[in-house]
Amino acid sequence: MARELQITIDCADPARLAGFWAEALGYRVQGPPPGFDTWAAALDAWHVPEEQRNDASAVVDPSGSGPRVFFQRVPEEKQVKNRLHLDVRAAPGLTGPERMAALEREADRLVGLGAHHVARLEPAPPTGAGHLVLADPEGNEFCLD
C-alpha cells in the first residue's frame, strides 16, 4: 500500500512561508479543523498563547492529489544548502528558448511574491533541459523546471 507524503519545511515564519508556497504551487492554506470557522477560533478554544500561534501552518492541493506541505517554526536560521529541494514544474513539455522564457516568466512572478534568483542553468542537450534555481523568502532553494 502506498503511503501519503507530507513535505515539512523548518522556518522562522510559518504563516508567511505558507502564503508564499500556496501562491507558488496553486495550493491553498489549510483551513481550520471541523467545528471551527477560523484558526483564531480554534486556537482560542485550545487556549494557545498568542506567542505560539504562528508555530505551524500548512498548504494543501485543492484537488487533493498533491502532498501537504507543512511549515514548522524552529529557532535556528537556515545554515547551508538544502540536501533536499522542491522542483516546481513550470514548463513541462517545453524545450530550448521557449522553455527558458516560460521559466523566467514564472520566476518573475515568484520574485514578486518574495523569492529571489540563485542561478540559471542553460539547456545542455541531450540530457540537460535547462532550469532556474530560486530561493523562497527564507532562503530555501528550489528549482523551476
N, CA, C and O atoms as CSV, one atom per row, in Angstrom:
chain,resi,resn,atom,element,x,y,z
A,1,MET,N,N,0.842,-1.175,0.000
A,1,MET,CA,C,0.000,0.000,0.000
A,1,MET,C,C,0.891,1.243,0.000
A,1,MET,O,O,1.832,1.343,0.788
A,2,ALA,N,N,0.593,2.165,-0.870
A,2,ALA,CA,C,1.345,3.419,-0.946
A,2,ALA,C,C,1.058,4.278,0.279
A,2,ALA,O,O,-0.031,4.218,0.848
A,3,ARG,N,N,2.027,5.065,0.675
A,3,ARG,CA,C,1.897,5.977,1.806
A,3,ARG,C,C,1.680,7.395,1.296
A,3,ARG,O,O,2.158,7.764,0.223
A,4,GLU,N,N,0.960,8.175,2.074
A,4,GLU,CA,C,0.848,9.598,1.770
A,4,GLU,C,C,2.170,10.258,2.103
A,4,GLU,O,O,2.897,9.802,2.986
A,5,LEU,N,N,2.479,11.329,1.396
A,5,LEU,CA,C,3.716,12.056,1.615
A,5,LEU,C,C,3.392,13.471,2.062
A,5,LEU,O,O,2.567,14.149,1.448
A,6,GLN,N,N,4.038,13.913,3.125
A,6,GLN,CA,C,3.971,15.296,3.560
A,6,GLN,C,C,5.378,15.851,3.490
A,6,GLN,O,O,6.330,15.179,3.887
A,7,ILE,N,N,5.521,17.051,2.998
A,7,ILE,CA,C,6.803,17.729,2.965
A,7,ILE,C,C,6.811,18.713,4.119
A,7,ILE,O,O,5.896,19.526,4.248
A,8,THR,N,N,7.841,18.648,4.964
A,8,THR,CA,C,7.940,19.535,6.119
A,8,THR,C,C,9.119,20.474,5.933
A,8,THR,O,O,10.222,20.045,5.594
A,9,ILE,N,N,8.876,21.762,6.158
A,9,ILE,CA,C,9.904,22.783,5.994
A,9,ILE,C,C,10.070,23.533,7.313
A,9,ILE,O,O,9.117,24.106,7.840
A,10,ASP,N,N,11.299,23.520,7.838
A,10,ASP,CA,C,11.624,24.315,9.025
A,10,ASP,C,C,11.744,25.774,8.599
A,10,ASP,O,O,12.266,26.070,7.524
A,11,CYS,N,N,11.260,26.686,9.445
A,11,CYS,CA,C,11.290,28.097,9.070
A,11,CYS,C,C,11.128,28.984,10.295
A,11,CYS,O,O,10.898,28.501,11.403
A,12,ALA,N,N,11.252,30.292,10.076
A,12,ALA,CA,C,11.077,31.270,11.149
A,12,ALA,C,C,9.654,31.812,11.200
A,12,ALA,O,O,9.173,32.193,12.268
A,13,ASP,N,N,8.976,31.849,10.051
A,13,ASP,CA,C,7.646,32.454,9.964
A,13,ASP,C,C,6.725,31.548,9.150
A,13,ASP,O,O,6.560,31.758,7.948
A,14,PRO,N,N,6.121,30.539,9.791
A,14,PRO,CA,C,5.284,29.593,9.066
A,14,PRO,C,C,4.145,30.228,8.265
A,14,PRO,O,O,3.879,29.800,7.143
A,15,ALA,N,N,3.482,31.220,8.807
A,15,ALA,CA,C,2.358,31.836,8.082
A,15,ALA,C,C,2.841,32.494,6.794
A,15,ALA,O,O,2.215,32.343,5.745
A,16,ARG,N,N,3.940,33.215,6.870
A,16,ARG,CA,C,4.472,33.890,5.675
A,16,ARG,C,C,4.901,32.876,4.620
A,16,ARG,O,O,4.573,33.024,3.443
A,17,LEU,N,N,5.631,31.850,5.041
A,17,LEU,CA,C,6.110,30.867,4.074
A,17,LEU,C,C,4.953,30.053,3.499
A,17,LEU,O,O,4.971,29.710,2.317
A,18,ALA,N,N,3.961,29.745,4.305
A,18,ALA,CA,C,2.784,29.038,3.786
A,18,ALA,C,C,2.075,29.886,2.733
A,18,ALA,O,O,1.636,29.363,1.709
A,19,GLY,N,N,1.963,31.172,2.975
A,19,GLY,CA,C,1.347,32.057,1.982
A,19,GLY,C,C,2.126,32.083,0.681
A,19,GLY,O,O,1.538,32.040,-0.400
A,20,PHE,N,N,3.464,32.153,0.779
A,20,PHE,CA,C,4.301,32.140,-0.423
A,20,PHE,C,C,4.099,30.848,-1.204
A,20,PHE,O,O,3.831,30.887,-2.405
A,21,TRP,N,N,4.225,29.699,-0.532
A,21,TRP,CA,C,4.140,28.416,-1.231
A,21,TRP,C,C,2.732,28.122,-1.731
A,21,TRP,O,O,2.578,27.443,-2.746
A,22,ALA,N,N,1.707,28.611,-1.053
A,22,ALA,CA,C,0.345,28.449,-1.576
A,22,ALA,C,C,0.234,29.135,-2.932
A,22,ALA,O,O,-0.316,28.568,-3.876
A,23,GLU,N,N,0.756,30.355,-3.029
A,23,GLU,CA,C,0.729,31.086,-4.304
A,23,GLU,C,C,1.629,30.426,-5.344
A,23,GLU,O,O,1.251,30.304,-6.509
A,24,ALA,N,N,2.816,30.001,-4.925
A,24,ALA,CA,C,3.774,29.404,-5.860
A,24,ALA,C,C,3.240,28.120,-6.484
A,24,ALA,O,O,3.449,27.871,-7.671
A,25,LEU,N,N,2.554,27.308,-5.689
A,25,LEU,CA,C,2.111,25.996,-6.151
A,25,LEU,C,C,0.658,25.946,-6.610
A,25,LEU,O,O,0.214,24.924,-7.131
A,26,GLY,N,N,-0.086,27.029,-6.425
A,26,GLY,CA,C,-1.519,26.972,-6.718
A,26,GLY,C,C,-2.268,26.174,-5.661
A,26,GLY,O,O,-3.348,25.647,-5.926
A,27,TYR,N,N,-1.698,26.085,-4.465
A,27,TYR,CA,C,-2.305,25.410,-3.325
A,27,TYR,C,C,-3.144,26.427,-2.545
A,27,TYR,O,O,-3.301,27.572,-2.968
A,28,ARG,N,N,-3.671,25.997,-1.416
A,28,ARG,CA,C,-4.362,26.899,-0.504
A,28,ARG,C,C,-3.885,26.608,0.915
A,28,ARG,O,O,-3.527,25.479,1.251
A,29,VAL,N,N,-3.889,27.652,1.738
A,29,VAL,CA,C,-3.554,27.444,3.144
A,29,VAL,C,C,-4.637,26.556,3.736
A,29,VAL,O,O,-5.828,26.786,3.530
A,30,GLN,N,N,-4.210,25.541,4.472
A,30,GLN,CA,C,-5.160,24.588,5.041
A,30,GLN,C,C,-6.107,25.296,5.995
A,30,GLN,O,O,-5.680,26.081,6.841
A,31,GLY,N,N,-7.380,25.017,5.855
A,31,GLY,CA,C,-8.398,25.628,6.697
A,31,GLY,C,C,-8.405,25.057,8.108
A,31,GLY,O,O,-7.704,24.090,8.402
A,32,PRO,N,N,-9.203,25.665,8.972
A,32,PRO,CA,C,-9.277,25.211,10.360
A,32,PRO,C,C,-9.950,23.842,10.456
A,32,PRO,O,O,-10.630,23.413,9.524
A,33,PRO,N,N,-9.760,23.164,11.579
A,33,PRO,CA,C,-10.371,21.848,11.762
A,33,PRO,C,C,-11.899,21.931,11.831
A,33,PRO,O,O,-12.455,22.996,12.097
A,34,PRO,N,N,-12.572,20.806,11.590
A,34,PRO,CA,C,-14.035,20.794,11.665
A,34,PRO,C,C,-14.524,21.341,13.009
A,34,PRO,O,O,-13.941,21.080,14.061
A,35,GLY,N,N,-15.606,22.103,12.934
A,35,GLY,CA,C,-16.182,22.694,14.135
A,35,GLY,C,C,-15.726,24.110,14.400
A,35,GLY,O,O,-16.215,24.750,15.331
A,36,PHE,N,N,-14.792,24.619,13.596
A,36,PHE,CA,C,-14.278,25.978,13.777
A,36,PHE,C,C,-14.353,26.734,12.461
A,36,PHE,O,O,-14.001,26.204,11.407
A,37,ASP,N,N,-14.814,27.980,12.530
A,37,ASP,CA,C,-14.900,28.817,11.332
A,37,ASP,C,C,-13.549,29.408,10.949
A,37,ASP,O,O,-13.304,29.678,9.773
A,38,THR,N,N,-12.671,29.612,11.925
A,38,THR,CA,C,-11.360,30.215,11.677
A,38,THR,C,C,-10.315,29.525,12.555
A,38,THR,O,O,-10.643,28.858,13.536
A,39,TRP,N,N,-9.044,29.706,12.173
A,39,TRP,CA,C,-7.964,29.209,13.011
A,39,TRP,C,C,-7.935,29.963,14.335
A,39,TRP,O,O,-7.635,29.374,15.373
A,40,ALA,N,N,-8.241,31.248,14.312
A,40,ALA,CA,C,-8.253,32.024,15.563
A,40,ALA,C,C,-9.240,31.421,16.557
A,40,ALA,O,O,-8.942,31.312,17.746
A,41,ALA,N,N,-10.409,31.030,16.072
A,41,ALA,CA,C,-11.408,30.422,16.958
A,41,ALA,C,C,-10.900,29.099,17.527
A,41,ALA,O,O,-11.099,28.818,18.709
A,42,ALA,N,N,-10.251,28.291,16.703
A,42,ALA,CA,C,-9.713,27.015,17.177
A,42,ALA,C,C,-8.619,27.245,18.213
A,42,ALA,O,O,-8.605,26.598,19.260
A,43,LEU,N,N,-7.705,28.162,17.921
A,43,LEU,CA,C,-6.601,28.424,18.846
A,43,LEU,C,C,-7.098,29.021,20.153
A,43,LEU,O,O,-6.554,28.733,21.218
A,44,ASP,N,N,-8.138,29.858,20.072
A,44,ASP,CA,C,-8.760,30.383,21.297
A,44,ASP,C,C,-9.338,29.241,22.127
A,44,ASP,O,O,-9.112,29.167,23.334
A,45,ALA,N,N,-10.081,28.357,21.475
A,45,ALA,CA,C,-10.723,27.233,22.169
A,45,ALA,C,C,-9.687,26.310,22.810
A,45,ALA,O,O,-9.943,25.726,23.863
A,46,TRP,N,N,-8.542,26.180,22.190
A,46,TRP,CA,C,-7.483,25.320,22.712
A,46,TRP,C,C,-6.561,26.057,23.670
A,46,TRP,O,O,-5.605,25.471,24.179
A,47,HIS,N,N,-6.832,27.335,23.923
A,47,HIS,CA,C,-6.050,28.164,24.848
A,47,HIS,C,C,-4.572,28.258,24.444
A,47,HIS,O,O,-3.681,28.217,25.292
A,48,VAL,N,N,-4.332,28.385,23.141
A,48,VAL,CA,C,-2.961,28.528,22.638
A,48,VAL,C,C,-2.531,29.977,22.846
A,48,VAL,O,O,-3.210,30.887,22.371
A,49,PRO,N,N,-1.416,30.215,23.546
A,49,PRO,CA,C,-0.958,31.585,23.778
A,49,PRO,C,C,-0.620,32.297,22.464
A,49,PRO,O,O,-0.223,31.667,21.483
A,50,GLU,N,N,-0.784,33.598,22.468
A,50,GLU,CA,C,-0.545,34.416,21.270
A,50,GLU,C,C,0.840,34.158,20.671
A,50,GLU,O,O,0.976,34.069,19.451
A,51,GLU,N,N,1.861,34.039,21.512
A,51,GLU,CA,C,3.225,33.875,21.002
A,51,GLU,C,C,3.466,32.512,20.332
A,51,GLU,O,O,4.506,32.311,19.704
A,52,GLN,N,N,2.523,31.584,20.460
A,52,GLN,CA,C,2.665,30.271,19.826
A,52,GLN,C,C,1.742,30.088,18.616
A,52,GLN,O,O,1.701,29.008,18.027
A,53,ARG,N,N,1.017,31.123,18.250
A,53,ARG,CA,C,0.014,30.978,17.194
A,53,ARG,C,C,0.591,30.927,15.785
A,53,ARG,O,O,-0.131,30.619,14.837
A,54,ASN,N,N,1.853,31.216,15.634
A,54,ASN,CA,C,2.497,31.077,14.329
A,54,ASN,C,C,3.593,30.016,14.401
A,54,ASN,O,O,4.626,30.134,13.743
A,55,ASP,N,N,3.358,28.980,15.206
A,55,ASP,CA,C,4.339,27.900,15.316
A,55,ASP,C,C,4.254,26.929,14.144
A,55,ASP,O,O,5.208,26.199,13.877
A,56,ALA,N,N,3.117,26.914,13.439
A,56,ALA,CA,C,2.949,25.971,12.334
A,56,ALA,C,C,1.879,26.472,11.377
A,56,ALA,O,O,0.986,27.235,11.746
A,57,SER,N,N,2.001,26.017,10.138
A,57,SER,CA,C,0.996,26.271,9.114
A,57,SER,C,C,1.158,25.186,8.058
A,57,SER,O,O,2.158,24.467,8.047
A,58,ALA,N,N,0.186,25.071,7.183
A,58,ALA,CA,C,0.277,24.059,6.123
A,58,ALA,C,C,-0.480,24.544,4.903
A,58,ALA,O,O,-1.413,25.342,4.999
A,59,VAL,N,N,-0.052,24.037,3.744
A,59,VAL,CA,C,-0.772,24.280,2.500
A,59,VAL,C,C,-1.145,22.928,1.899
A,59,VAL,O,O,-0.440,21.933,2.064
A,60,VAL,N,N,-2.281,22.927,1.194
A,60,VAL,CA,C,-2.780,21.695,0.599
A,60,VAL,C,C,-3.198,21.939,-0.850
A,60,VAL,O,O,-3.585,23.042,-1.234
A,61,ASP,N,N,-3.107,20.884,-1.625
A,61,ASP,CA,C,-3.524,20.904,-3.019
A,61,ASP,C,C,-5.051,20.908,-3.043
A,61,ASP,O,O,-5.669,19.999,-2.490
A,62,PRO,N,N,-5.680,21.916,-3.675
A,62,PRO,CA,C,-7.146,21.954,-3.704
A,62,PRO,C,C,-7.771,20.718,-4.346
A,62,PRO,O,O,-8.906,20.365,-4.027
A,63,SER,N,N,-7.042,20.056,-5.249
A,63,SER,CA,C,-7.579,18.856,-5.896
A,63,SER,C,C,-7.412,17.619,-5.026
A,63,SER,O,O,-8.021,16.582,-5.286
A,64,GLY,N,N,-6.581,17.735,-3.988
A,64,GLY,CA,C,-6.346,16.599,-3.107
A,64,GLY,C,C,-5.311,15.617,-3.621
A,64,GLY,O,O,-5.073,14.595,-2.977
A,65,SER,N,N,-4.692,15.888,-4.752
A,65,SER,CA,C,-3.753,14.911,-5.314
A,65,SER,C,C,-2.295,15.157,-4.913
A,65,SER,O,O,-1.510,14.210,-4.873
A,66,GLY,N,N,-1.921,16.383,-4.620
A,66,GLY,CA,C,-0.533,16.683,-4.268
A,66,GLY,C,C,-0.280,16.530,-2.789
A,66,GLY,O,O,-1.223,16.454,-2.001
A,67,PRO,N,N,0.994,16.485,-2.397
A,67,PRO,CA,C,1.312,16.332,-0.978
A,67,PRO,C,C,1.014,17.605,-0.179
A,67,PRO,O,O,1.069,18.716,-0.707
A,68,ARG,N,N,0.704,17.419,1.079
A,68,ARG,CA,C,0.566,18.528,2.015
A,68,ARG,C,C,1.966,19.059,2.293
A,68,ARG,O,O,2.911,18.278,2.412
A,69,VAL,N,N,2.111,20.377,2.399
A,69,VAL,CA,C,3.383,20.981,2.756
A,69,VAL,C,C,3.182,21.650,4.115
A,69,VAL,O,O,2.340,22.535,4.266
A,70,PHE,N,N,3.962,21.218,5.092
A,70,PHE,CA,C,3.827,21.661,6.475
A,70,PHE,C,C,5.018,22.544,6.833
A,70,PHE,O,O,6.161,22.213,6.517
A,71,PHE,N,N,4.750,23.659,7.488
A,71,PHE,CA,C,5.780,24.615,7.885
A,71,PHE,C,C,5.811,24.676,9.401
A,71,PHE,O,O,4.787,24.928,10.036
A,72,GLN,N,N,6.992,24.442,9.989
A,72,GLN,CA,C,7.117,24.482,11.442
A,72,GLN,C,C,8.197,25.463,11.847
A,72,GLN,O,O,9.284,25.500,11.271
A,73,ARG,N,N,7.863,26.263,12.864
A,73,ARG,CA,C,8.826,27.256,13.346
A,73,ARG,C,C,9.931,26.549,14.122
A,73,ARG,O,O,9.680,25.688,14.965
A,74,VAL,N,N,11.162,26.943,13.807
A,74,VAL,CA,C,12.333,26.463,14.538
A,74,VAL,C,C,13.156,27.681,14.951
A,74,VAL,O,O,13.068,28.726,14.305
A,75,PRO,N,N,13.949,27.568,16.010
A,75,PRO,CA,C,14.679,28.749,16.491
A,75,PRO,C,C,15.889,29.119,15.644
A,75,PRO,O,O,16.265,30.290,15.590
A,76,GLU,N,N,16.500,28.152,14.987
A,76,GLU,CA,C,17.719,28.445,14.233
A,76,GLU,C,C,17.391,28.859,12.796
A,76,GLU,O,O,16.377,28.448,12.232
A,77,GLU,N,N,18.270,29.682,12.220
A,77,GLU,CA,C,18.128,30.089,10.831
A,77,GLU,C,C,18.716,29.018,9.927
A,77,GLU,O,O,19.473,28.158,10.376
A,78,LYS,N,N,18.363,29.080,8.655
A,78,LYS,CA,C,18.938,28.171,7.668
A,78,LYS,C,C,20.451,28.388,7.642
A,78,LYS,O,O,20.918,29.527,7.645
A,79,GLN,N,N,21.218,27.285,7.616
A,79,GLN,CA,C,22.672,27.377,7.699
A,79,GLN,C,C,23.381,27.092,6.380
A,79,GLN,O,O,24.326,27.799,6.028
A,80,VAL,N,N,22.949,26.078,5.647
A,80,VAL,CA,C,23.662,25.634,4.446
A,80,VAL,C,C,22.668,25.278,3.343
A,80,VAL,O,O,21.453,25.344,3.533
A,81,LYS,N,N,23.207,24.904,2.199
A,81,LYS,CA,C,22.380,24.494,1.067
A,81,LYS,C,C,21.492,23.307,1.470
A,81,LYS,O,O,21.906,22.423,2.220
A,82,ASN,N,N,20.274,23.319,0.953
A,82,ASN,CA,C,19.353,22.204,1.192
A,82,ASN,C,C,19.941,20.901,0.653
A,82,ASN,O,O,20.572,20.902,-0.404
A,83,ARG,N,N,19.745,19.804,1.354
A,83,ARG,CA,C,20.112,18.488,0.841
A,83,ARG,C,C,18.957,17.917,0.022
A,83,ARG,O,O,19.159,17.027,-0.804
A,84,LEU,N,N,17.781,18.413,0.245
A,84,LEU,CA,C,16.585,18.005,-0.478
A,84,LEU,C,C,15.897,19.288,-0.891
A,84,LEU,O,O,15.822,20.230,-0.102
A,85,HIS,N,N,15.391,19.345,-2.119
A,85,HIS,CA,C,14.711,20.563,-2.545
A,85,HIS,C,C,13.491,20.218,-3.387
A,85,HIS,O,O,13.340,19.089,-3.854
A,86,LEU,N,N,12.639,21.194,-3.570
A,86,LEU,CA,C,11.449,21.028,-4.400
A,86,LEU,C,C,11.770,21.432,-5.829
A,86,LEU,O,O,12.491,22.404,-6.055
A,87,ASP,N,N,11.241,20.694,-6.790
A,87,ASP,CA,C,11.275,21.077,-8.200
A,87,ASP,C,C,9.856,21.469,-8.571
A,87,ASP,O,O,8.940,20.648,-8.510
A,88,VAL,N,N,9.678,22.716,-8.951
A,88,VAL,CA,C,8.362,23.201,-9.375
A,88,VAL,C,C,8.330,23.117,-10.897
A,88,VAL,O,O,9.074,23.821,-11.580
A,89,ARG,N,N,7.480,22.270,-11.414
A,89,ARG,CA,C,7.403,22.010,-12.850
A,89,ARG,C,C,6.639,23.147,-13.517
A,89,ARG,O,O,5.411,23.114,-13.597
A,90,ALA,N,N,7.361,24.140,-13.991
A,90,ALA,CA,C,6.755,25.345,-14.560
A,90,ALA,C,C,6.742,25.352,-16.078
A,90,ALA,O,O,6.107,26.219,-16.677
A,91,ALA,N,N,7.429,24.403,-16.722
A,91,ALA,CA,C,7.484,24.401,-18.187
A,91,ALA,C,C,7.516,22.982,-18.751
A,91,ALA,O,O,8.337,22.685,-19.619
A,92,PRO,N,N,6.625,22.092,-18.267
A,92,PRO,CA,C,6.664,20.716,-18.776
A,92,PRO,C,C,6.365,20.679,-20.277
A,92,PRO,O,O,5.447,21.340,-20.764
A,93,GLY,N,N,7.160,19.895,-20.988
A,93,GLY,CA,C,6.949,19.738,-22.418
A,93,GLY,C,C,7.605,20.788,-23.290
A,93,GLY,O,O,7.665,20.619,-24.507
A,94,LEU,N,N,8.097,21.866,-22.706
A,94,LEU,CA,C,8.740,22.917,-23.495
A,94,LEU,C,C,10.238,22.664,-23.573
A,94,LEU,O,O,10.821,22.041,-22.685
A,95,THR,N,N,10.859,23.157,-24.649
A,95,THR,CA,C,12.298,22.992,-24.825
A,95,THR,C,C,12.919,24.297,-25.304
A,95,THR,O,O,12.229,25.205,-25.768
A,96,GLY,N,N,14.247,24.366,-25.180
A,96,GLY,CA,C,15.021,25.472,-25.723
A,96,GLY,C,C,14.606,26.834,-25.200
A,96,GLY,O,O,14.235,26.978,-24.035
A,97,PRO,N,N,14.672,27.848,-26.085
A,97,PRO,CA,C,14.350,29.217,-25.677
A,97,PRO,C,C,12.923,29.381,-25.159
A,97,PRO,O,O,12.678,30.181,-24.256
A,98,GLU,N,N,11.984,28.630,-25.726
A,98,GLU,CA,C,10.592,28.710,-25.265
A,98,GLU,C,C,10.488,28.261,-23.800
A,98,GLU,O,O,9.777,28.877,-23.005
A,99,ARG,N,N,11.198,27.193,-23.456
A,99,ARG,CA,C,11.209,26.685,-22.084
A,99,ARG,C,C,11.813,27.717,-21.135
A,99,ARG,O,O,11.230,28.023,-20.095
A,100,MET,N,N,12.976,28.250,-21.491
A,100,MET,CA,C,13.649,29.191,-20.606
A,100,MET,C,C,12.837,30.469,-20.430
A,100,MET,O,O,12.832,31.055,-19.347
A,101,ALA,N,N,12.149,30.908,-21.486
A,101,ALA,CA,C,11.295,32.097,-21.376
A,101,ALA,C,C,10.129,31.833,-20.419
A,101,ALA,O,O,9.772,32.698,-19.619
A,102,ALA,N,N,9.540,30.639,-20.502
A,102,ALA,CA,C,8.439,30.290,-19.595
A,102,ALA,C,C,8.935,30.238,-18.149
A,102,ALA,O,O,8.248,30.696,-17.236
A,103,LEU,N,N,10.129,29.681,-17.945
A,103,LEU,CA,C,10.697,29.627,-16.595
A,103,LEU,C,C,10.979,31.024,-16.063
A,103,LEU,O,O,10.730,31.301,-14.890
A,104,GLU,N,N,11.488,31.892,-16.898
A,104,GLU,CA,C,11.767,33.273,-16.469
A,104,GLU,C,C,10.476,34.014,-16.110
A,104,GLU,O,O,10.452,34.785,-15.150
A,105,ARG,N,N,9.404,33.785,-16.875
A,105,ARG,CA,C,8.119,34.431,-16.533
A,105,ARG,C,C,7.636,33.968,-15.165
A,105,ARG,O,O,7.182,34.778,-14.357
A,106,GLU,N,N,7.734,32.663,-14.904
A,106,GLU,CA,C,7.316,32.151,-13.601
A,106,GLU,C,C,8.237,32.657,-12.506
A,106,GLU,O,O,7.775,32.968,-11.408
A,107,ALA,N,N,9.521,32.746,-12.782
A,107,ALA,CA,C,10.465,33.278,-11.794
A,107,ALA,C,C,10.114,34.717,-11.450
A,107,ALA,O,O,10.155,35.100,-10.281
A,108,ASP,N,N,9.768,35.520,-12.454
A,108,ASP,CA,C,9.375,36.911,-12.199
A,108,ASP,C,C,8.171,36.975,-11.267
A,108,ASP,O,O,8.122,37.814,-10.367
A,109,ARG,N,N,7.198,36.090,-11.483
A,109,ARG,CA,C,6.007,36.053,-10.621
A,109,ARG,C,C,6.405,35.704,-9.190
A,109,ARG,O,O,5.944,36.336,-8.240
A,110,LEU,N,N,7.259,34.701,-9.040
A,110,LEU,CA,C,7.658,34.258,-7.711
A,110,LEU,C,C,8.545,35.283,-7.008
A,110,LEU,O,O,8.459,35.439,-5.790
A,111,VAL,N,N,9.387,35.977,-7.751
A,111,VAL,CA,C,10.188,37.055,-7.166
A,111,VAL,C,C,9.251,38.139,-6.628
A,111,VAL,O,O,9.511,38.719,-5.574
A,112,GLY,N,N,8.177,38.407,-7.344
A,112,GLY,CA,C,7.180,39.360,-6.869
A,112,GLY,C,C,6.520,38.941,-5.563
A,112,GLY,O,O,5.994,39.779,-4.832
A,113,LEU,N,N,6.548,37.637,-5.269
A,113,LEU,CA,C,5.982,37.105,-4.028
A,113,LEU,C,C,7.011,36.996,-2.903
A,113,LEU,O,O,6.666,36.664,-1.769
A,114,GLY,N,N,8.285,37.280,-3.223
A,114,GLY,CA,C,9.307,37.248,-2.186
A,114,GLY,C,C,10.473,36.318,-2.439
A,114,GLY,O,O,11.411,36.291,-1.643
A,115,ALA,N,N,10.448,35.549,-3.526
A,115,ALA,CA,C,11.576,34.669,-3.855
A,115,ALA,C,C,12.731,35.510,-4.400
A,115,ALA,O,O,12.571,36.701,-4.664
A,116,HIS,N,N,13.888,34.881,-4.566
A,116,HIS,CA,C,14.989,35.552,-5.250
A,116,HIS,C,C,15.753,34.543,-6.106
A,116,HIS,O,O,15.784,33.347,-5.814
A,117,HIS,N,N,16.374,35.063,-7.177
A,117,HIS,CA,C,17.155,34.237,-8.100
A,117,HIS,C,C,18.435,33.759,-7.436
A,117,HIS,O,O,19.074,34.501,-6.691
A,118,VAL,N,N,18.806,32.507,-7.711
A,118,VAL,CA,C,20.074,31.956,-7.250
A,118,VAL,C,C,20.965,31.639,-8.448
A,118,VAL,O,O,22.135,32.022,-8.470
A,119,ALA,N,N,20.415,30.937,-9.450
A,119,ALA,CA,C,21.226,30.546,-10.604
A,119,ALA,C,C,20.341,30.235,-11.803
A,119,ALA,O,O,19.156,29.934,-11.666
A,120,ARG,N,N,20.948,30.316,-12.973
A,120,ARG,CA,C,20.288,29.925,-14.229
A,120,ARG,C,C,21.197,28.900,-14.892
A,120,ARG,O,O,22.367,29.178,-15.153
A,121,LEU,N,N,20.664,27.723,-15.161
A,121,LEU,CA,C,21.416,26.678,-15.849
A,121,LEU,C,C,20.848,26.529,-17.245
A,121,LEU,O,O,19.701,26.120,-17.425
A,122,GLU,N,N,21.658,26.862,-18.222
A,122,GLU,CA,C,21.227,26.866,-19.621
A,122,GLU,C,C,21.018,25.442,-20.127
A,122,GLU,O,O,21.620,24.500,-19.612
A,123,PRO,N,N,20.164,25.288,-21.135
A,123,PRO,CA,C,19.983,23.965,-21.734
A,123,PRO,C,C,21.316,23.400,-22.218
A,123,PRO,O,O,22.131,24.115,-22.801
A,124,ALA,N,N,21.524,22.115,-21.972
A,124,ALA,CA,C,22.733,21.419,-22.415
A,124,ALA,C,C,22.321,20.059,-22.968
A,124,ALA,O,O,22.477,19.035,-22.303
A,125,PRO,N,N,21.790,20.058,-24.199
A,125,PRO,CA,C,21.323,18.801,-24.794
A,125,PRO,C,C,22.453,17.771,-24.853
A,125,PRO,O,O,23.614,18.163,-24.965
A,126,PRO,N,N,22.164,16.496,-24.784
A,126,PRO,CA,C,20.825,15.937,-24.889
A,126,PRO,C,C,20.119,15.740,-23.553
A,126,PRO,O,O,18.910,15.510,-23.533
A,127,THR,N,N,20.848,15.825,-22.424
A,127,THR,CA,C,20.201,15.489,-21.144
A,127,THR,C,C,19.775,16.681,-20.312
A,127,THR,O,O,18.879,16.541,-19.479
A,128,GLY,N,N,20.367,17.831,-20.497
A,128,GLY,CA,C,20.046,18.995,-19.675
A,128,GLY,C,C,19.080,19.930,-20.372
A,128,GLY,O,O,19.435,20.571,-21.361
A,129,ALA,N,N,17.858,20.013,-19.860
A,129,ALA,CA,C,16.831,20.859,-20.482
A,129,ALA,C,C,16.951,22.322,-20.082
A,129,ALA,O,O,16.342,23.191,-20.706
A,130,GLY,N,N,17.740,22.598,-19.038
A,130,GLY,CA,C,17.845,23.953,-18.514
A,130,GLY,C,C,16.836,24.176,-17.399
A,130,GLY,O,O,15.705,23.693,-17.468
A,131,HIS,N,N,17.243,24.898,-16.388
A,131,HIS,CA,C,16.329,25.224,-15.292
A,131,HIS,C,C,16.856,26.434,-14.531
A,131,HIS,O,O,17.988,26.875,-14.730
A,132,LEU,N,N,15.996,26.960,-13.649
A,132,LEU,CA,C,16.355,28.088,-12.795
A,132,LEU,C,C,16.358,27.627,-11.346
A,132,LEU,O,O,15.530,26.813,-10.939
A,133,VAL,N,N,17.287,28.152,-10.582
A,133,VAL,CA,C,17.316,27.908,-9.144
A,133,VAL,C,C,16.901,29.203,-8.467
A,133,VAL,O,O,17.469,30.264,-8.728
A,134,LEU,N,N,15.907,29.107,-7.598
A,134,LEU,CA,C,15.439,30.242,-6.827
A,134,LEU,C,C,15.509,29.886,-5.350
A,134,LEU,O,O,15.792,28.742,-4.995
A,135,ALA,N,N,15.253,30.856,-4.498
A,135,ALA,CA,C,15.137,30.613,-3.066
A,135,ALA,C,C,13.866,31.292,-2.587
A,135,ALA,O,O,13.529,32.389,-3.033
A,136,ASP,N,N,13.163,30.630,-1.674
A,136,ASP,CA,C,11.936,31.201,-1.124
A,136,ASP,C,C,12.284,32.354,-0.181
A,136,ASP,O,O,13.467,32.640,0.003
A,137,PRO,N,N,11.301,33.027,0.422
A,137,PRO,CA,C,11.606,34.191,1.266
A,137,PRO,C,C,12.538,33.923,2.446
A,137,PRO,O,O,13.114,34.866,2.989
A,138,GLU,N,N,12.704,32.655,2.859
A,138,GLU,CA,C,13.622,32.337,3.951
A,138,GLU,C,C,14.909,31.699,3.463
A,138,GLU,O,O,15.710,31.229,4.271
A,139,GLY,N,N,15.123,31.672,2.137
A,139,GLY,CA,C,16.381,31.185,1.604
A,139,GLY,C,C,16.431,29.718,1.238
A,139,GLY,O,O,17.501,29.214,0.894
A,140,ASN,N,N,15.307,29.009,1.299
A,140,ASN,CA,C,15.271,27.598,0.920
A,140,ASN,C,C,15.290,27.488,-0.609
A,140,ASN,O,O,14.396,27.999,-1.283
A,141,GLU,N,N,16.314,26.819,-1.150
A,141,GLU,CA,C,16.436,26.702,-2.596
A,141,GLU,C,C,15.390,25.764,-3.179
A,141,GLU,O,O,15.001,24.771,-2.564
A,142,PHE,N,N,14.947,26.110,-4.385
A,142,PHE,CA,C,14.073,25.234,-5.161
A,142,PHE,C,C,14.330,25.505,-6.628
A,142,PHE,O,O,14.855,26.558,-6.991
A,143,CYS,N,N,13.960,24.557,-7.471
A,143,CYS,CA,C,14.191,24.689,-8.902
A,143,CYS,C,C,12.888,24.918,-9.640
A,143,CYS,O,O,11.844,24.377,-9.278
A,144,LEU,N,N,12.969,25.724,-10.676
A,144,LEU,CA,C,11.894,25.825,-11.658
A,144,LEU,C,C,12.367,25.025,-12.846
A,144,LEU,O,O,13.396,25.340,-13.443
A,145,ASP,N,N,11.620,23.984,-13.196
A,145,ASP,CA,C,11.990,23.199,-14.364
A,145,ASP,C,C,10.779,22.763,-15.130
A,145,ASP,O,O,10.905,22.087,-16.152
